[in-house]
Amino acid sequence: MPVYITQGRYTREAIDGMISQPEDRAESVAALAKAAGAKLLHYFVTYGEYDFLVIMESGKGKTDTNTLASLMTAAASGGVTDLKTTVGVTSKDAVKAMRVAKKMRAGFKTAGQ
């Protein structure tokens, strides 16, 4: 099951709003993830290049990359910017993918061969 790791920045307006009315953003992010059929695993406020890091797990067969792209678009409309998402898979799932790739590669010719 894929895990989606997203980093982003808050807009100046969002930061001003959070200072004026402090809140735990993890609750809103969890609700947004749930609406997409995903589950929020972790929400971190980060200090450095990005302001936050979110780790979500896709729902079993319910959440695909397009749905999560929609989720990120919805999030971007609410005071975040510069979103960067990385898809992660477990090492066991990676081994399964490598086995499939091995079979696929058997008849594949690389460019110039």
C-alpha positions as CSV (number, residue, x, y, z in Angstrom):
1,M,0.0,0.0,0.0
2,P,1.6,3.3,-1.1
3,V,2.5,6.0,1.4
4,Y,2.4,9.6,0.3
5,I,5.0,12.0,1.9
6,T,4.2,15.6,1.2
7,Q,6.1,18.7,2.1
8,G,4.9,22.2,1.7
9,R,5.0,25.8,2.8
10,Y,2.3,28.0,4.4
11,T,1.5,31.3,2.8
12,R,2.1,34.4,4.8
13,E,-1.6,34.8,5.2
14,A,-1.9,31.3,6.6
15,I,0.9,31.9,9.1
16,D,-0.7,35.2,10.2
17,G,-4.0,33.3,10.7
18,M,-2.4,30.5,12.7
19,I,-0.7,33.0,15.0
20,S,-4.0,34.9,15.5
21,Q,-6.0,31.7,16.1
22,P,-3.6,28.8,17.0
23,E,-4.9,25.4,16.0
24,D,-3.7,21.9,15.5
25,R,-3.7,21.6,11.7
26,A,-3.4,17.8,11.9
27,E,-7.1,17.6,12.6
28,S,-8.0,19.4,9.3
29,V,-5.4,17.5,7.4
30,A,-6.7,14.2,8.8
31,A,-10.3,15.1,7.7
32,L,-9.1,16.1,4.2
33,A,-7.2,12.7,3.9
34,K,-10.3,10.8,5.0
35,A,-12.4,12.6,2.4
36,A,-9.9,11.2,-0.2
37,G,-10.1,7.7,1.2
38,A,-6.7,8.0,2.7
39,K,-5.4,8.0,6.3
40,L,-3.2,10.6,7.9
41,L,-0.3,8.8,9.6
42,H,1.8,11.8,10.7
43,Y,1.7,15.5,10.5
44,F,4.8,17.4,11.4
45,V,5.5,21.1,11.6
46,T,9.0,21.5,10.2
47,Y,11.6,24.3,10.5
48,G,13.8,24.7,7.4
49,E,13.0,24.7,3.7
50,Y,9.5,23.5,4.3
51,D,6.9,24.4,6.9
52,F,5.2,21.0,7.2
53,L,5.6,17.3,6.4
54,V,2.5,15.0,6.0
55,I,2.6,11.2,5.7
56,M,-0.6,9.6,4.5
57,E,-1.4,6.0,3.6
58,S,-3.7,5.3,0.7
59,G,-6.9,3.4,1.4
60,K,-7.0,-0.2,0.4
61,G,-7.9,0.0,-3.3
62,K,-9.9,3.2,-2.7
63,T,-7.3,5.9,-3.1
64,D,-5.3,6.3,-6.3
65,T,-2.8,8.9,-7.4
66,N,-5.4,11.0,-9.1
67,T,-7.5,11.2,-6.0
68,L,-4.5,12.2,-4.0
69,A,-3.6,14.8,-6.6
70,S,-7.1,16.2,-6.1
71,L,-6.4,16.2,-2.4
72,M,-3.2,18.2,-2.8
73,T,-5.0,20.6,-5.1
74,A,-7.7,21.1,-2.4
75,A,-5.0,21.7,0.2
76,A,-3.2,24.2,-2.0
77,S,-6.4,26.3,-2.2
78,G,-6.2,26.7,1.6
79,G,-3.1,28.6,2.4
80,V,-0.3,26.2,1.4
81,T,2.1,26.4,-1.5
82,D,5.1,24.7,-3.0
83,L,3.8,21.2,-2.4
84,K,6.2,18.3,-3.1
85,T,4.9,14.7,-2.8
86,T,6.9,11.6,-2.9
87,V,5.3,8.1,-3.2
88,G,6.9,5.5,-0.9
89,V,6.4,1.8,-0.9
90,T,7.5,-0.8,1.6
91,S,10.7,-2.8,0.8
92,K,8.5,-5.9,0.4
93,D,6.4,-4.2,-2.2
94,A,9.5,-2.9,-3.9
95,V,10.8,-6.5,-4.2
96,K,7.5,-7.5,-5.8
97,A,7.9,-4.7,-8.3
98,M,11.4,-5.8,-9.0
99,R,10.2,-9.3,-9.8
100,V,7.6,-8.0,-12.2
101,A,10.2,-5.7,-13.8
102,K,12.5,-8.7,-14.2
103,K,9.9,-10.5,-16.3
104,M,9.1,-7.3,-18.3
105,R,12.7,-6.7,-19.0
106,A,13.2,-10.0,-20.7
107,G,11.8,-8.8,-24.0
108,F,12.7,-5.2,-23.8
109,K,15.5,-3.6,-25.9
110,T,17.1,-0.4,-24.7
111,A,17.6,2.5,-27.0
112,G,20.5,1.9,-29.4
113,Q,20.3,-2.0,-29.2
